[in-house]
Amino acid sequence: MSDTTELHIIGGGMAGSEAAWQAAEAGVRVVLHEMRPQTGTFAHHSGDFAEMVCSNSFRSDDDEQNAVGLLHWEMRAANGLLMAMADTHALPAGGALAVDREAFAAAVTARLRAHPNIRVEPGEVADLPEAGHWIIATGPLTSEALARSIQAVTGAEALAFFDAIAPIVHFDSIDLSKAWFQSRYDKGETEEERKAYLNCPMDRDQYEAFIDAILAAPKTEFHEGETAGYFDGCLPIEVMAERGRETLRHGPMKPVGLTNPHQPTVKAHAVVQLRRDNALGTLYNIVGFQTKMKYGAQTEVFRMIPGLEQAAFARLGGIHRNTFLNSPTLLDDQMRLRARPNIRFAGQITGVEGYVESAAMGLVAGRMAASEIRGESLVSPPRETAMGALLHHITGGAEAKTFQPMNVNFGLFPPIDARGGRRGRKDRYKAYTDRAKAAFTAWLG
């Protein structure tokens, strides 16, 4: 298992399947380890590779106006197996790419098993390997034994088993005529630190209506196998609201130490704070607002916050079983574990969210590993591409202290130069995708 000419991949989900295909197509011998069906999970129902356990949709297929559609385009351009099989087994879904999930998984499985450079090794891998070339692509349902081994190498705090996700808002959708930049009590040694937060004020009536909406909103429950107790540092906002109407106002919404420059003589009854979530400053997370409210309800409730009436959400909140690494601190830009560079991680365990994002990170990891085995060097995809933007986010672009799983979105991309006049959203998104396609084509070449 330490043959330096072979690539071992643990996990036959979206990321592992795509990584295996890319490496095998590059001429590298691949051993694909999959514990299913011998060892199952509460979410999977078969031993097929790339089994879709939730939705049967890869989301929007619009490669000119949508970041995930652009990711589809990039994967097709890179000879992606999963996109090819998705196109073959597509179902009518408007502008989305939905598939017959059983036929899709069966087709991926057949192609991988038939590839002359791929050998499937059934059974669970319980220990993090010390030698050889490896990709860990075990996803959010990593086995307990392997998770313990990963923790032993990376540290107890480096691997999350339940993530409490606060919503993330696109900065350019926040109304700065109502919100303002200020850290509580103006703390910080630099001007940037003293203005590290965006603040959205509420008067008493707005706060009371907000609490009513939180309490009345429909909530989701843990799935079978996802039971977990809450801890006080990570309480959902609805749980805090249920403990008393003033709880949020004395917790994440406390108004102390802040002065609204738009109304300096008016003391806010409560304040919602947002904190920058990426180095570019294009995304802000709502501090302390992890929630189990259903997605539709979240959009309605959070747009009650002054300054967020037109908020565009890069991600909504949630609390669920999702094993993932604190990748910005643990992985280098080649997706290698800094503590053991012979190991790469790929897929959802790295902190990307979604089928397509997981597969895309598998594609990149597979190509990088194959290049390394062949004695070559493969630079990372440019940050202007969808794959490059995701890769940069998980390997250093995100704030490590607040790192949470993320879908691909244009907020992760370097901003488009707006010189020559303000672009409308449609033109701006088209500019993002045009730039990305040119950069990705050059990278493939």
C-alpha positions in Angstrom: 0.0 0.0 0.0 3.0 2.3 -0.2 3.9 1.8 -3.8 5.1 5.1 -5.0 3.8 4.6 -8.5 0.2 4.1 -7.3 -2.4 6.6 -6.1 -4.7 5.4 -3.3 -8.1 7.1 -2.9 -10.3 6.5 0.1 -13.9 7.1 -0.6 -16.0 6.4 -3.7 -18.3 9.4 -3.5 -18.4 12.4 -5.8 -14.8 13.6 -5.1 -13.2 10.2 -4.9 -14.8 9.0 -8.1 -13.8 12.1 -10.1 -10.3 12.0 -8.6 -9.9 8.3 -9.6 -11.0 9.0 -13.1 -8.8 12.0 -13.6 -5.7 10.3 -12.3 -6.4 7.1 -14.3 -6.9 9.0 -17.5 -3.5 10.6 -16.8 -1.9 7.2 -16.9 -1.5 6.6 -13.2 -2.5 3.4 -11.5 -5.3 4.0 -9.0 -6.5 1.9 -6.0 -10.0 3.1 -5.0 -10.9 2.1 -1.4 -14.6 2.0 -0.6 -16.1 0.7 2.6 -19.6 0.4 1.3 -21.6 -1.9 1.2 -19.7 -3.9 3.7 -19.7 -0.9 6.1 -22.7 1.3 5.5 -23.8 4.7 6.6 -27.3 6.0 7.7 -27.5 8.0 4.5 -26.4 5.6 1.8 -28.4 2.7 0.4 -26.0 1.0 -2.0 -22.4 0.2 -2.7 -22.4 2.2 -6.0 -19.9 5.0 -6.5 -21.1 8.6 -6.6 -24.4 7.7 -4.9 -26.6 10.8 -4.5 -27.9 10.7 -0.9 -30.0 13.9 -0.9 -31.2 15.8 -4.0 -30.9 14.4 -7.5 -29.9 17.8 -8.8 -26.5 19.3 -9.7 -28.3 22.7 -9.6 -28.2 25.4 -12.2 -26.6 24.5 -15.6 -26.4 28.2 -16.7 -22.7 28.7 -17.4 -23.1 32.5 -18.1 -25.0 33.7 -15.1 -24.4 31.1 -12.4 -21.3 30.1 -10.5 -22.3 26.4 -10.2 -23.2 26.4 -13.9 -19.7 27.7 -14.6 -18.3 24.9 -12.5 -20.2 22.4 -14.7 -18.6 24.0 -17.8 -15.1 23.7 -16.3 -15.6 20.1 -15.4 -16.9 19.3 -18.9 -13.9 21.1 -20.4 -11.6 19.0 -18.1 -13.1 15.6 -19.3 -15.0 15.2 -16.0 -16.6 11.8 -15.6 -19.4 12.9 -13.4 -20.6 15.6 -15.8 -20.5 13.2 -18.7 -22.6 10.7 -16.8 -24.9 13.4 -15.6 -25.5 14.6 -19.1 -26.1 11.0 -20.3 -28.7 10.4 -17.5 -30.3 13.9 -17.3 -33.9 14.4 -16.5 -36.1 17.4 -17.4 -35.5 20.1 -14.8 -35.8 23.5 -16.5 -32.4 25.3 -16.2 -31.1 22.8 -13.7 -29.1 19.6 -14.3 -31.0 16.8 -12.6 -30.4 13.1 -13.1 -31.8 9.7 -12.6 -29.8 9.0 -9.5 -29.7 5.2 -9.7 -28.8 5.2 -13.4 -26.2 7.9 -12.8 -24.5 6.1 -9.9 -24.6 2.8 -11.8 -23.0 4.4 -14.9 -20.2 6.0 -12.8 -19.5 2.7 -11.1 -19.4 0.8 -14.4 -17.0 3.3 -16.0 -14.6 3.2 -13.0 -14.6 -0.5 -12.6 -14.0 -1.0 -16.3 -11.0 1.4 -16.4 -7.7 -0.5 -16.9 -5.8 1.8 -14.5 -8.3 1.5 -11.6 -8.5 -1.3 -9.1 -11.3 -1.3 -6.5 -10.3 -2.4 -3.0 -13.4 -3.0 -0.8 -13.3 -2.4 2.9 -12.7 0.3 5.4 -9.4 2.1 5.8 -9.3 3.0 9.5 -5.9 4.7 9.9 -4.3 7.7 8.2 -1.6 6.3 6.0 2.1 7.3 6.6 3.5 6.4 3.2 2.5 6.4 -0.4 0.3 8.8 -2.4 -3.1 9.2 -1.0 -6.3 11.2 -1.4 -8.8 11.2 1.4 -12.3 11.8 0.0 -14.5 10.3 2.6 -17.0 13.2 2.7 -19.3 14.3 5.6 -19.8 10.7 6.8 -16.2 9.8 7.4 -16.0 6.6 9.5 -15.4 7.1 13.2 -12.2 5.2 13.1 -10.7 7.2 10.3 -11.9 10.4 11.8 -10.1 9.6 15.1 -6.9 8.9 13.1 -7.2 12.2 11.3 -7.7 14.0 14.6 -4.7 12.3 16.1 -2.5 13.8 13.3 -4.2 17.2 12.9 -5.4 18.0 16.5 -8.6 17.5 18.3 -10.0 20.9 17.3 -9.2 20.6 13.6 -12.0 18.3 12.6 -15.7 19.3 13.1 -18.4 16.6 13.5 -21.4 18.9 13.6 -21.1 22.3 11.9 -23.1 25.3 13.1 -23.5 27.4 10.1 -24.3 31.1 10.2 -25.8 32.7 7.1 -23.4 34.5 4.7 -24.4 37.6 2.8 -22.9 39.2 -0.3 -21.4 42.5 0.8 -22.7 44.4 -2.3 -26.3 43.5 -1.3 -26.1 45.2 2.2 -27.6 48.7 2.5 -24.8 50.9 3.9 -27.2 53.8 4.4 -28.5 51.8 7.4 -25.5 49.6 8.4 -22.2 50.9 9.5 -18.6 49.6 10.2 -17.5 49.5 13.8 -16.0 47.0 16.2 -17.6 47.0 19.7 -16.0 49.7 21.8 -13.8 50.5 18.8 -11.5 47.7 19.8 -8.4 47.1 17.7 -5.0 48.5 17.1 -5.6 49.4 13.5 -8.3 51.2 11.6 -9.2 47.9 9.9 -9.6 46.2 13.2 -11.7 49.0 14.6 -14.1 48.6 11.7 -14.1 44.9 11.4 -17.8 44.5 11.8 -20.9 45.7 10.0 -23.7 46.7 12.3 -27.4 46.6 11.6 -29.6 48.4 14.3 -33.1 47.5 15.5 -35.5 49.6 17.5 -37.7 47.9 20.1 -40.6 47.2 17.7 -38.3 45.8 15.0 -36.7 43.5 17.6 -40.0 42.2 19.0 -41.3 41.5 15.5 -38.0 39.7 14.7 -38.3 37.5 17.8 -41.9 36.7 16.9 -40.8 35.7 13.4 -38.0 33.5 14.6 -40.3 31.7 17.1 -43.0 31.1 14.4 -40.7 30.0 11.6 -40.7 26.3 10.6 -37.6 24.4 11.8 -35.9 21.3 10.5 -35.0 18.4 12.7 -31.9 16.2 12.8 -32.0 13.2 10.5 -31.8 9.7 11.9 -28.2 9.2 12.9 -27.6 12.9 13.4 -28.4 13.3 17.1 -26.3 15.8 18.9 -26.7 18.0 21.9 -26.2 21.7 21.5 -23.5 23.5 23.4 -23.8 27.0 24.7 -21.2 28.5 22.4 -23.2 27.3 19.4 -26.9 27.6 20.2 -29.3 28.1 17.3 -30.9 31.5 17.5 -34.3 30.0 17.8 -33.2 28.0 20.9 -31.9 31.2 22.4 -35.2 33.0 21.6 -37.1 30.2 23.2 -35.2 30.7 26.4 -36.5 34.2 26.7 -37.3 37.2 24.5 -34.3 39.2 25.8 -31.8 36.4 25.4 -30.7 37.4 21.9 -30.5 41.0 22.9 -28.0 40.0 25.7 -26.2 37.6 23.4 -25.2 38.0 19.7 -27.6 41.0 19.3 -26.4 43.1 22.3 -26.3 46.8 21.4 -23.5 48.0 23.8 -20.3 49.7 22.7 -21.7 50.8 19.3 -22.7 54.2 18.0 -24.7 54.5 14.8 -23.2 57.3 12.7 -26.4 57.6 10.7 -28.3 58.4 13.9 -25.7 59.2 16.6 -28.2 60.4 19.2 -30.4 57.3 18.9 -29.5 54.2 21.0 -30.3 51.0 19.2 -32.4 48.4 21.1 -30.5 45.6 19.5 -27.8 45.2 16.9 -27.1 42.4 14.4 -23.4 42.2 13.6 -21.8 40.8 10.4 -18.1 39.9 10.1 -16.0 39.6 7.0 -15.9 36.0 5.9 -13.2 36.1 3.2 -10.0 37.9 2.4 -11.6 39.7 -0.5 -14.3 41.3 1.7 -17.0 40.2 -0.7 -18.8 38.0 1.8 -20.0 38.7 5.4 -21.4 36.2 7.9 -24.1 37.1 10.4 -22.4 36.6 13.7 -23.9 34.1 16.1 -26.9 33.3 13.8 -26.5 29.6 13.4 -30.1 28.2 12.9 -32.3 25.3 12.2 -35.0 27.4 10.5 -35.9 26.1 7.0 -34.3 27.9 4.1 -37.4 29.7 2.9 -38.1 31.0 6.3 -34.5 32.1 6.9 -34.6 34.4 3.8 -37.9 36.0 5.0 -36.8 36.4 8.6 -33.2 37.7 8.0 -34.5 40.3 5.5 -36.4 41.9 8.4 -33.0 43.1 9.6 -32.5 46.8 8.8 -29.8 46.9 6.1 -30.5 43.4 4.9 -33.9 44.0 3.2 -32.4 43.2 -0.2 -29.8 40.7 1.1 -28.4 38.2 -1.4 -27.3 35.0 0.5 -24.2 33.1 -0.5 -25.2 30.5 2.1 -28.0 30.0 4.5 -27.6 28.8 8.1 -27.8 25.3 9.5 -26.6 22.7 12.0 -26.0 19.2 10.8 -23.6 16.3 10.7 -20.8 17.3 8.5 -17.3 16.1 9.2 -14.9 18.6 7.7 -11.3 19.9 8.2 -10.3 23.4 9.1 -8.6 23.4 5.7 -7.2 27.0 5.7 -4.9 25.9 8.5 -4.2 22.3 7.5 -3.9 22.1 3.7 -1.4 23.7 1.3 -2.4 25.1 -2.1 -1.8 21.6 -3.6 -4.5 20.2 -1.2 -1.8 18.3 0.8 -1.9 17.9 4.5 0.9 20.0 5.8 1.6 17.5 8.6 1.8 14.6 6.1 2.4 15.9 2.5 1.9 12.5 1.0 -1.8 12.8 1.7 -4.3 15.1 -0.1 -7.9 15.7 0.9 -10.7 16.3 -1.5 -14.4 16.9 -1.6 -16.8 17.8 1.2 -14.3 17.0 4.0 -12.2 20.0 2.8 -15.1 22.4 3.5 -16.9 22.7 0.2 -20.6 22.1 0.1 -22.5 20.4 -2.7 -22.2 17.5 -5.2 -20.6 19.6 -7.9 -18.2 21.4 -5.6 -17.1 18.1 -4.1 -16.5 16.5 -7.5 -14.6 19.6 -8.7 -12.2 19.4 -5.8 -11.8 15.7 -6.5 -10.9 16.6 -10.1 -8.2 19.0 -9.1 -6.8 16.7 -6.4 -6.7 13.8 -8.9 -4.8 15.8 -11.5 -2.4 17.2 -8.9 -1.6 13.8 -7.4 -1.2 12.3 -10.9 1.3 15.1 -11.9 3.3 14.6 -8.7 3.5 10.8 -9.2 4.7 11.4 -12.8 7.4 13.8 -11.5 5.7 16.8 -12.9 4.2 20.0 -11.3 0.7 21.2 -11.8 -0.1 24.8 -10.7 -3.4 25.5 -9.1 -6.3 26.6 -11.3 -6.3 30.5 -11.5 -8.4 32.2 -8.8 -10.5 33.7 -11.6 -11.9 30.2 -12.4 -14.7 28.5 -10.4 -12.3 25.7 -9.4 -9.6 28.1 -8.5 -11.9 30.3 -6.4 -13.1 27.3 -4.4 -9.6 26.0 -4.0 -8.3 29.3 -2.8 -11.2 29.7 -0.4 -10.5 26.4 1.4 -6.7 26.7 1.4 -6.2 30.2 2.7 -8.8 32.6 1.3 -11.3 32.0 4.1 -10.9 33.2 7.7 -9.7 30.1 9.6 -11.5 31.2 12.8 -14.9 31.2 11.2 -14.3 28.6 8.5 -17.5 26.7 7.5 -18.5 24.7 4.4 -19.3 26.8 1.4 -20.9 26.4 -2.0 -19.3 28.0 -5.1 -20.5 31.6 -5.6 -19.2 34.7 -7.3 -18.4 36.2 -3.9 -15.4 33.9 -3.8 -14.0 35.3 -7.1 -11.6 38.3 -7.4 -13.9 41.2 -8.1 -14.5 42.3 -11.7 -12.9 45.7 -12.6 -15.9 48.1 -12.7 -14.1 50.9 -14.5 -16.1 52.4 -17.3 -19.3 52.4 -15.4 -21.3 50.4 -12.9 -22.3 47.0 -14.3 -25.7 45.5 -13.8 -25.8 42.1 -12.1 -26.4 40.2 -15.4 -23.5 41.9 -17.1 -21.3 41.5 -14.1 -22.0 37.7 -13.9 -21.3 37.4 -17.6 -18.0 39.1 -17.1 -17.1 36.7 -14.3 -17.9 33.7 -16.5 -16.2 35.0 -19.6 -13.0 35.7 -17.6 -13.2 32.3 -15.9 -13.6 30.4 -19.2 -10.6 32.1 -20.7 -8.4 31.5 -17.6 -9.5 27.8 -17.3 -8.9 27.1 -21.0 -5.4 28.5 -20.6 -4.8 26.4 -17.4 -5.9 23.2 -19.2 -3.5 24.0 -22.0 
